[in-house]
Amino acid sequence: MSTRRSPAPLDAETRAARAAGNAGSPTVEFAAATPYEEYVGVRQLQALVRTVTDHPAEPSFLVVTQVMELWFILLRREWELAQDRFRADDLDGALAAIRRSVHHLRSLDASWGSLLWLTPAEFNGFRDALGEASGFQSYEYRHVEFLLGLKAESVVRPHRGLPVVHADLQRALHAPSLEDDVLAYLARRGFAVPPGVLERDRSVPHPADPAVTELWAAVYRDPRPGNELFALAEALTDAAEVFTTWRQRHVTAVRRSMGAKPGSGGSAGLAWLERSAAREVFPDLWAARTAL
Protein backbone atom coordinates (compact mmCIF):
# COMPACT_ATOMS: atom_id res chain seq x y z
CA MET A 1 0.00 0.00 0.00
CA SER A 2 1.29 3.45 -0.90
CA THR A 3 2.20 5.82 1.93
CA ARG A 4 2.34 8.84 -0.38
CA ARG A 5 0.17 11.71 0.82
CA SER A 6 -2.82 12.67 -1.30
CA PRO A 7 -3.66 16.32 -1.88
CA ALA A 8 -6.61 17.69 0.08
CA PRO A 9 -9.76 17.41 -2.06
CA LEU A 10 -11.47 20.56 -3.36
CA ASP A 11 -15.05 20.85 -4.53
CA ALA A 12 -16.20 23.14 -7.34
CA GLU A 13 -17.43 25.85 -4.97
CA THR A 14 -14.10 26.03 -3.12
CA ARG A 15 -12.14 26.13 -6.38
CA ALA A 16 -14.29 28.99 -7.63
CA ALA A 17 -13.83 30.92 -4.36
CA ARG A 18 -10.04 30.50 -4.51
CA ALA A 19 -9.91 31.65 -8.13
CA ALA A 20 -11.93 34.73 -7.19
CA GLY A 21 -9.71 35.42 -4.17
CA ASN A 22 -6.59 35.12 -6.34
CA ALA A 23 -8.04 37.48 -8.95
CA GLY A 24 -7.70 34.69 -11.50
CA SER A 25 -4.01 33.94 -10.84
CA PRO A 26 -2.73 30.58 -9.53
CA THR A 27 -2.08 30.03 -5.83
CA VAL A 28 1.64 30.48 -5.18
CA GLU A 29 1.99 30.07 -1.41
CA PHE A 30 2.09 26.60 0.18
CA ALA A 31 3.16 25.59 3.69
CA ALA A 32 4.94 22.45 2.44
CA ALA A 33 5.32 20.62 -0.88
CA THR A 34 2.87 21.63 -3.58
CA PRO A 35 -0.24 19.47 -4.02
CA TYR A 36 1.12 18.58 -7.48
CA GLU A 37 4.27 17.13 -5.91
CA GLU A 38 2.22 15.23 -3.36
CA TYR A 39 0.03 13.70 -6.06
CA VAL A 40 2.56 12.95 -8.81
CA GLY A 41 5.60 12.19 -6.66
CA VAL A 42 8.06 14.13 -8.83
CA ARG A 43 10.98 13.68 -6.44
CA GLN A 44 10.41 9.94 -6.33
CA LEU A 45 10.39 9.84 -10.13
CA GLN A 46 13.59 11.87 -10.29
CA ALA A 47 15.23 9.50 -7.84
CA LEU A 48 14.42 6.54 -10.10
CA VAL A 49 16.60 7.87 -12.92
CA ARG A 50 19.65 6.06 -11.61
CA THR A 51 22.13 5.62 -14.45
CA VAL A 52 25.10 3.27 -14.10
CA THR A 53 27.44 5.23 -16.41
CA ASP A 54 28.13 8.85 -17.30
CA HIS A 55 27.36 8.27 -20.98
CA PRO A 56 25.00 10.99 -22.23
CA ALA A 57 22.83 8.49 -24.11
CA GLU A 58 22.01 6.32 -21.09
CA PRO A 59 19.44 8.59 -19.36
CA SER A 60 17.19 8.51 -22.43
CA PHE A 61 17.45 4.72 -22.67
CA LEU A 62 16.64 4.32 -18.99
CA VAL A 63 13.73 6.79 -18.89
CA VAL A 64 12.09 5.39 -22.04
CA THR A 65 12.36 1.90 -20.54
CA GLN A 66 10.78 3.13 -17.29
CA VAL A 67 7.99 4.89 -19.19
CA MET A 68 7.24 1.65 -21.03
CA GLU A 69 6.95 -0.13 -17.69
CA LEU A 70 4.33 2.43 -16.65
CA TRP A 71 2.37 1.78 -19.86
CA PHE A 72 2.53 -1.97 -19.12
CA ILE A 73 1.01 -1.30 -15.68
CA LEU A 74 -1.78 0.74 -17.23
CA LEU A 75 -2.49 -1.86 -19.93
CA ARG A 76 -2.68 -4.59 -17.31
CA ARG A 77 -5.18 -2.58 -15.28
CA GLU A 78 -7.36 -1.85 -18.31
CA TRP A 79 -7.46 -5.46 -19.48
CA GLU A 80 -8.08 -6.84 -16.00
CA LEU A 81 -10.92 -4.32 -15.68
CA ALA A 82 -12.27 -5.50 -19.04
CA GLN A 83 -12.19 -9.07 -17.75
CA ASP A 84 -14.15 -8.06 -14.66
CA ARG A 85 -16.71 -6.31 -16.85
CA PHE A 86 -17.09 -9.32 -19.16
CA ARG A 87 -17.63 -11.57 -16.13
CA ALA A 88 -20.39 -9.19 -15.03
CA ASP A 89 -21.91 -9.30 -18.55
CA ASP A 90 -21.19 -5.58 -18.92
CA LEU A 91 -20.12 -5.31 -22.55
CA ASP A 92 -20.19 -1.50 -22.56
CA GLY A 93 -17.79 -1.32 -19.61
CA ALA A 94 -15.48 -3.92 -21.16
CA LEU A 95 -15.46 -2.13 -24.50
CA ALA A 96 -14.63 1.18 -22.86
CA ALA A 97 -11.59 -0.37 -21.14
CA ILE A 98 -10.38 -2.07 -24.33
CA ARG A 99 -10.76 1.13 -26.35
CA ARG A 100 -8.80 3.08 -23.74
CA SER A 101 -6.09 0.44 -23.90
CA VAL A 102 -5.72 0.98 -27.65
CA HIS A 103 -4.83 4.61 -26.98
CA HIS A 104 -2.35 3.48 -24.32
CA LEU A 105 -0.82 1.03 -26.80
CA ARG A 106 -0.37 3.79 -29.35
CA SER A 107 1.46 5.86 -26.76
CA LEU A 108 3.57 2.82 -25.83
CA ASP A 109 4.42 2.35 -29.50
CA ALA A 110 5.31 6.04 -29.85
CA SER A 111 7.87 5.64 -27.05
CA TRP A 112 10.28 4.11 -29.56
CA GLY A 113 10.48 7.52 -31.21
CA SER A 114 12.62 8.75 -28.32
CA LEU A 115 15.28 6.13 -29.11
CA LEU A 116 15.43 6.35 -32.90
CA TRP A 117 18.66 8.36 -32.66
CA LEU A 118 20.46 5.61 -30.68
CA THR A 119 23.38 4.38 -32.83
CA PRO A 120 25.43 1.23 -32.15
CA ALA A 121 28.36 3.35 -30.95
CA GLU A 122 26.13 5.21 -28.49
CA PHE A 123 24.50 2.02 -27.19
CA ASN A 124 27.90 0.36 -26.83
CA GLY A 125 28.91 3.32 -24.70
CA PHE A 126 26.87 2.01 -21.78
CA ARG A 127 25.57 -1.44 -22.76
CA ASP A 128 28.30 -3.46 -21.02
CA ALA A 129 27.54 -1.69 -17.73
CA LEU A 130 23.97 -3.03 -17.84
CA GLY A 131 25.27 -6.52 -17.13
CA GLU A 132 22.56 -9.15 -17.58
CA ALA A 133 19.70 -6.65 -17.28
CA SER A 134 17.27 -7.30 -20.13
CA GLY A 135 13.72 -6.37 -21.09
CA PHE A 136 13.09 -10.12 -21.15
CA GLN A 137 13.01 -9.88 -17.35
CA SER A 138 10.08 -7.41 -17.19
CA TYR A 139 7.35 -9.07 -15.17
CA GLU A 140 4.74 -6.41 -15.95
CA TYR A 141 5.30 -7.09 -19.63
CA ARG A 142 4.72 -10.79 -18.94
CA HIS A 143 1.37 -9.91 -17.38
CA VAL A 144 0.50 -7.99 -20.55
CA GLU A 145 1.47 -10.96 -22.71
CA PHE A 146 -0.44 -13.42 -20.52
CA LEU A 147 -3.58 -11.27 -20.70
CA LEU A 148 -3.28 -11.39 -24.49
CA GLY A 149 -3.00 -15.19 -24.39
CA LEU A 150 0.76 -15.36 -25.07
CA LYS A 151 1.51 -17.88 -22.32
CA ALA A 152 4.77 -19.69 -21.52
CA GLU A 153 5.89 -21.19 -18.21
CA SER A 154 9.56 -20.54 -18.98
CA VAL A 155 9.20 -16.75 -18.74
CA VAL A 156 7.95 -17.06 -15.14
CA ARG A 157 11.13 -18.75 -13.92
CA PRO A 158 13.40 -15.67 -13.81
CA HIS A 159 11.23 -14.25 -11.01
CA ARG A 160 11.59 -17.04 -8.44
CA GLY A 161 13.78 -14.72 -6.39
CA LEU A 162 10.77 -12.43 -5.84
CA PRO A 163 8.19 -14.79 -4.28
CA VAL A 164 5.25 -12.36 -4.46
CA VAL A 165 5.95 -11.53 -8.11
CA HIS A 166 6.53 -15.19 -8.97
CA ALA A 167 3.26 -16.26 -7.33
CA ASP A 168 1.35 -13.51 -9.14
CA LEU A 169 2.79 -14.59 -12.48
CA GLN A 170 2.00 -18.24 -11.77
CA ARG A 171 -1.59 -17.22 -11.07
CA ALA A 172 -1.75 -15.20 -14.29
CA LEU A 173 -0.22 -18.06 -16.29
CA HIS A 174 -3.07 -20.40 -15.35
CA ALA A 175 -5.82 -17.77 -15.29
CA PRO A 176 -8.09 -16.94 -18.24
CA SER A 177 -6.74 -14.48 -20.78
CA LEU A 178 -8.78 -11.54 -22.03
CA GLU A 179 -9.79 -13.64 -25.04
CA ASP A 180 -10.90 -16.48 -22.75
CA ASP A 181 -13.24 -14.09 -20.93
CA VAL A 182 -14.57 -12.76 -24.24
CA LEU A 183 -15.41 -16.28 -25.40
CA ALA A 184 -17.00 -17.20 -22.06
CA TYR A 185 -19.14 -14.06 -22.36
CA LEU A 186 -20.19 -15.02 -25.89
CA ALA A 187 -21.02 -18.55 -24.73
CA ARG A 188 -23.31 -17.12 -22.03
CA ARG A 189 -25.06 -15.15 -24.76
CA GLY A 190 -25.81 -18.35 -26.61
CA PHE A 191 -22.99 -18.51 -29.14
CA ALA A 192 -21.65 -21.95 -30.00
CA VAL A 193 -18.20 -21.79 -28.43
CA PRO A 194 -16.81 -25.36 -28.28
CA PRO A 195 -16.47 -26.78 -24.75
CA GLY A 196 -12.90 -27.76 -25.60
CA VAL A 197 -12.07 -24.09 -26.12
CA LEU A 198 -13.81 -22.95 -22.95
CA GLU A 199 -12.26 -25.67 -20.79
CA ARG A 200 -8.77 -25.88 -22.28
CA ASP A 201 -5.45 -25.56 -20.42
CA ARG A 202 -5.10 -21.81 -19.87
CA SER A 203 -1.33 -21.97 -19.41
CA VAL A 204 -0.53 -22.51 -23.09
CA PRO A 205 -1.40 -20.47 -26.19
CA HIS A 206 -3.80 -21.95 -28.71
CA PRO A 207 -4.11 -21.81 -32.49
CA ALA A 208 -7.23 -20.62 -34.27
CA ASP A 209 -10.20 -22.93 -33.74
CA PRO A 210 -12.48 -23.43 -36.79
CA ALA A 211 -15.69 -22.97 -34.80
CA VAL A 212 -14.47 -19.79 -33.11
CA THR A 213 -13.14 -18.48 -36.40
CA GLU A 214 -16.57 -18.99 -37.95
CA LEU A 215 -18.21 -17.30 -34.96
CA TRP A 216 -16.18 -14.15 -35.59
CA ALA A 217 -16.74 -14.44 -39.34
CA ALA A 218 -20.49 -14.42 -38.69
CA VAL A 219 -20.09 -11.28 -36.58
CA TYR A 220 -18.19 -9.60 -39.41
CA ARG A 221 -20.89 -10.49 -41.91
CA ASP A 222 -23.17 -8.08 -40.03
CA PRO A 223 -21.28 -4.76 -39.84
CA ARG A 224 -24.40 -2.63 -39.38
CA PRO A 225 -24.19 0.36 -37.03
CA GLY A 226 -25.20 -0.72 -33.57
CA ASN A 227 -23.81 -4.25 -33.84
CA GLU A 228 -22.02 -4.28 -30.50
CA LEU A 229 -20.20 -7.53 -31.20
CA PHE A 230 -18.79 -6.09 -34.42
CA ALA A 231 -17.54 -3.15 -32.35
CA LEU A 232 -15.99 -5.60 -29.87
CA ALA A 233 -14.24 -7.53 -32.63
CA GLU A 234 -12.78 -4.35 -34.06
CA ALA A 235 -11.63 -3.08 -30.64
CA LEU A 236 -9.86 -6.38 -29.95
CA THR A 237 -8.31 -6.31 -33.42
CA ASP A 238 -7.10 -2.75 -32.85
CA ALA A 239 -5.42 -3.85 -29.61
CA ALA A 240 -3.80 -6.86 -31.28
CA GLU A 241 -2.61 -4.79 -34.23
CA VAL A 242 -0.99 -1.98 -32.22
CA PHE A 243 0.60 -4.42 -29.78
CA THR A 244 2.06 -6.31 -32.75
CA THR A 245 3.33 -3.05 -34.23
CA TRP A 246 5.06 -2.23 -30.93
CA ARG A 247 6.77 -5.62 -30.90
CA GLN A 248 7.89 -5.23 -34.51
CA ARG A 249 9.31 -1.79 -33.75
CA HIS A 250 11.14 -3.37 -30.82
CA VAL A 251 12.79 -5.76 -33.26
CA THR A 252 13.75 -2.85 -35.52
CA ALA A 253 15.11 -0.82 -32.61
CA VAL A 254 17.31 -3.73 -31.53
CA ARG A 255 18.51 -4.34 -35.09
CA ARG A 256 19.36 -0.65 -35.45
CA SER A 257 21.19 -0.23 -32.14
CA MET A 258 23.04 -3.55 -31.79
CA GLY A 259 22.51 -5.67 -34.88
CA ALA A 260 22.48 -9.44 -34.38
CA LYS A 261 24.80 -9.58 -31.37
CA PRO A 262 23.79 -11.87 -28.45
CA GLY A 263 21.30 -10.36 -26.02
CA SER A 264 22.20 -9.15 -22.53
CA GLY A 265 19.84 -11.64 -20.91
CA GLY A 266 21.50 -14.72 -22.41
CA SER A 267 19.42 -15.08 -25.58
CA ALA A 268 20.52 -15.02 -29.20
CA GLY A 269 19.35 -11.42 -29.29
CA LEU A 270 17.70 -10.36 -32.52
CA ALA A 271 16.87 -13.90 -33.71
CA TRP A 272 15.15 -14.76 -30.42
CA LEU A 273 13.25 -11.47 -30.44
CA GLU A 274 12.05 -12.03 -34.01
CA ARG A 275 10.64 -15.43 -33.06
CA SER A 276 8.91 -13.96 -30.03
CA ALA A 277 7.42 -11.08 -32.01
CA ALA A 278 5.96 -13.49 -34.58
CA ARG A 279 3.47 -14.96 -32.11
CA GLU A 280 -0.10 -14.05 -33.01
CA VAL A 281 -2.56 -12.28 -30.71
CA PHE A 282 -6.26 -13.30 -31.05
CA PRO A 283 -5.64 -15.79 -33.91
CA ASP A 284 -9.33 -16.44 -34.53
CA LEU A 285 -10.01 -12.78 -35.25
CA TRP A 286 -7.32 -12.80 -37.93
CA ALA A 287 -8.41 -16.16 -39.34
CA ALA A 288 -12.00 -14.86 -39.62
CA ARG A 289 -10.83 -12.39 -42.26
CA THR A 290 -9.69 -15.26 -44.45
CA ALA A 291 -12.99 -17.06 -43.89
CA LEU A 292 -15.10 -14.15 -45.10
C-alpha positions in Angstrom: 0.0 0.0 0.0 1.3 3.5 -0.9 2.2 5.8 1.9 2.3 8.8 -0.4 0.2 11.7 0.8 -2.8 12.7 -1.3 -3.7 16.3 -1.9 -6.6 17.7 0.1 -9.8 17.4 -2.1 -11.5 20.6 -3.4 -15.0 20.9 -4.5 -16.2 23.1 -7.3 -17.4 25.8 -5.0 -14.1 26.0 -3.1 -12.1 26.1 -6.4 -14.3 29.0 -7.6 -13.8 30.9 -4.4 -10.0 30.5 -4.5 -9.9 31.6 -8.1 -11.9 34.7 -7.2 -9.7 35.4 -4.2 -6.6 35.1 -6.3 -8.0 37.5 -8.9 -7.7 34.7 -11.5 -4.0 33.9 -10.8 -2.7 30.6 -9.5 -2.1 30.0 -5.8 1.6 30.5 -5.2 2.0 30.1 -1.4 2.1 26.6 0.2 3.2 25.6 3.7 4.9 22.4 2.4 5.3 20.6 -0.9 2.9 21.6 -3.6 -0.2 19.5 -4.0 1.1 18.6 -7.5 4.3 17.1 -5.9 2.2 15.2 -3.4 0.0 13.7 -6.1 2.6 13.0 -8.8 5.6 12.2 -6.7 8.1 14.1 -8.8 11.0 13.7 -6.4 10.4 9.9 -6.3 10.4 9.8 -10.1 13.6 11.9 -10.3 15.2 9.5 -7.8 14.4 6.5 -10.1 16.6 7.9 -12.9 19.7 6.1 -11.6 22.1 5.6 -14.4 25.1 3.3 -14.1 27.4 5.2 -16.4 28.1 8.8 -17.3 27.4 8.3 -21.0 25.0 11.0 -22.2 22.8 8.5 -24.1 22.0 6.3 -21.1 19.4 8.6 -19.4 17.2 8.5 -22.4 17.5 4.7 -22.7 16.6 4.3 -19.0 13.7 6.8 -18.9 12.1 5.4 -22.0 12.4 1.9 -20.5 10.8 3.1 -17.3 8.0 4.9 -19.2 7.2 1.6 -21.0 7.0 -0.1 -17.7 4.3 2.4 -16.7 2.4 1.8 -19.9 2.5 -2.0 -19.1 1.0 -1.3 -15.7 -1.8 0.7 -17.2 -2.5 -1.9 -19.9 -2.7 -4.6 -17.3 -5.2 -2.6 -15.3 -7.4 -1.9 -18.3 -7.5 -5.5 -19.5 -8.1 -6.8 -16.0 -10.9 -4.3 -15.7 -12.3 -5.5 -19.0 -12.2 -9.1 -17.7 -14.2 -8.1 -14.7 -16.7 -6.3 -16.8 -17.1 -9.3 -19.2 -17.6 -11.6 -16.1 -20.4 -9.2 -15.0 -21.9 -9.3 -18.6 -21.2 -5.6 -18.9 -20.1 -5.3 -22.6 -20.2 -1.5 -22.6 -17.8 -1.3 -19.6 -15.5 -3.9 -21.2 -15.5 -2.1 -24.5 -14.6 1.2 -22.9 -11.6 -0.4 -21.1 -10.4 -2.1 -24.3 -10.8 1.1 -26.3 -8.8 3.1 -23.7 -6.1 0.4 -23.9 -5.7 1.0 -27.7 -4.8 4.6 -27.0 -2.3 3.5 -24.3 -0.8 1.0 -26.8 -0.4 3.8 -29.3 1.5 5.9 -26.8 3.6 2.8 -25.8 4.4 2.4 -29.5 5.3 6.0 -29.8 7.9 5.6 -27.1 10.3 4.1 -29.6 10.5 7.5 -31.2 12.6 8.8 -28.3 15.3 6.1 -29.1 15.4 6.3 -32.9 18.7 8.4 -32.7 20.5 5.6 -30.7 23.4 4.4 -32.8 25.4 1.2 -32.1 28.4 3.4 -30.9 26.1 5.2 -28.5 24.5 2.0 -27.2 27.9 0.4 -26.8 28.9 3.3 -24.7 26.9 2.0 -21.8 25.6 -1.4 -22.8 28.3 -3.5 -21.0 27.5 -1.7 -17.7 24.0 -3.0 -17.8 25.3 -6.5 -17.1 22.6 -9.2 -17.6 19.7 -6.6 -17.3 17.3 -7.3 -20.1 13.7 -6.4 -21.1 13.1 -10.1 -21.1 13.0 -9.9 -17.4 10.1 -7.4 -17.2 7.4 -9.1 -15.2 4.7 -6.4 -15.9 5.3 -7.1 -19.6 4.7 -10.8 -18.9 1.4 -9.9 -17.4 0.5 -8.0 -20.5 1.5 -11.0 -22.7 -0.4 -13.4 -20.5 -3.6 -11.3 -20.7 -3.3 -11.4 -24.5 -3.0 -15.2 -24.4 0.8 -15.4 -25.1 1.5 -17.9 -22.3 4.8 -19.7 -21.5 5.9 -21.2 -18.2 9.6 -20.5 -19.0 9.2 -16.8 -18.7 7.9 -17.1 -15.1 11.1 -18.8 -13.9 13.4 -15.7 -13.8 11.2 -14.2 -11.0 11.6 -17.0 -8.4 13.8 -14.7 -6.4 10.8 -12.4 -5.8 8.2 -14.8 -4.3 5.3 -12.4 -4.5 5.9 -11.5 -8.1 6.5 -15.2 -9.0 3.3 -16.3 -7.3 1.3 -13.5 -9.1 2.8 -14.6 -12.5 2.0 -18.2 -11.8 -1.6 -17.2 -11.1 -1.8 -15.2 -14.3 -0.2 -18.1 -16.3 -3.1 -20.4 -15.3 -5.8 -17.8 -15.3 -8.1 -16.9 -18.2 -6.7 -14.5 -20.8 -8.8 -11.5 -22.0 -9.8 -13.6 -25.0 -10.9 -16.5 -22.7 -13.2 -14.1 -20.9 -14.6 -12.8 -24.2 -15.4 -16.3 -25.4 -17.0 -17.2 -22.1 -19.1 -14.1 -22.4 -20.2 -15.0 -25.9 -21.0 -18.5 -24.7 -23.3 -17.1 -22.0 -25.1 -15.1 -24.8 -25.8 -18.4 -26.6 -23.0 -18.5 -29.1 -21.6 -22.0 -30.0 -18.2 -21.8 -28.4 -16.8 -25.4 -28.3 -16.5 -26.8 -24.8 -12.9 -27.8 -25.6 -12.1 -24.1 -26.1 -13.8 -23.0 -22.9 -12.3 -25.7 -20.8 -8.8 -25.9 -22.3 -5.4 -25.6 -20.4 -5.1 -21.8 -19.9 -1.3 -22.0 -19.4 -0.5 -22.5 -23.1 -1.4 -20.5 -26.2 -3.8 -21.9 -28.7 -4.1 -21.8 -32.5 -7.2 -20.6 -34.3 -10.2 -22.9 -33.7 -12.5 -23.4 -36.8 -15.7 -23.0 -34.8 -14.5 -19.8 -33.1 -13.1 -18.5 -36.4 -16.6 -19.0 -37.9 -18.2 -17.3 -35.0 -16.2 -14.2 -35.6 -16.7 -14.4 -39.3 -20.5 -14.4 -38.7 -20.1 -11.3 -36.6 -18.2 -9.6 -39.4 -20.9 -10.5 -41.9 -23.2 -8.1 -40.0 -21.3 -4.8 -39.8 -24.4 -2.6 -39.4 -24.2 0.4 -37.0 -25.2 -0.7 -33.6 -23.8 -4.2 -33.8 -22.0 -4.3 -30.5 -20.2 -7.5 -31.2 -18.8 -6.1 -34.4 -17.5 -3.1 -32.3 -16.0 -5.6 -29.9 -14.2 -7.5 -32.6 -12.8 -4.3 -34.1 -11.6 -3.1 -30.6 -9.9 -6.4 -30.0 -8.3 -6.3 -33.4 -7.1 -2.8 -32.8 -5.4 -3.9 -29.6 -3.8 -6.9 -31.3 -2.6 -4.8 -34.2 -1.0 -2.0 -32.2 0.6 -4.4 -29.8 2.1 -6.3 -32.8 3.3 -3.1 -34.2 5.1 -2.2 -30.9 6.8 -5.6 -30.9 7.9 -5.2 -34.5 9.3 -1.8 -33.7 11.1 -3.4 -30.8 12.8 -5.8 -33.3 13.7 -2.8 -35.5 15.1 -0.8 -32.6 17.3 -3.7 -31.5 18.5 -4.3 -35.1 19.4 -0.7 -35.4 21.2 -0.2 -32.1 23.0 -3.6 -31.8 22.5 -5.7 -34.9 22.5 -9.4 -34.4 24.8 -9.6 -31.4 23.8 -11.9 -28.5 21.3 -10.4 -26.0 22.2 -9.1 -22.5 19.8 -11.6 -20.9 21.5 -14.7 -22.4 19.4 -15.1 -25.6 20.5 -15.0 -29.2 19.3 -11.4 -29.3 17.7 -10.4 -32.5 16.9 -13.9 -33.7 15.2 -14.8 -30.4 13.2 -11.5 -30.4 12.0 -12.0 -34.0 10.6 -15.4 -33.1 8.9 -14.0 -30.0 7.4 -11.1 -32.0 6.0 -13.5 -34.6 3.5 -15.0 -32.1 -0.1 -14.0 -33.0 -2.6 -12.3 -30.7 -6.3 -13.3 -31.0 -5.6 -15.8 -33.9 -9.3 -16.4 -34.5 -10.0 -12.8 -35.2 -7.3 -12.8 -37.9 -8.4 -16.2 -39.3 -12.0 -14.9 -39.6 -10.8 -12.4 -42.3 -9.7 -15.3 -44.4 -13.0 -17.1 -43.9 -15.1 -14.1 -45.1 
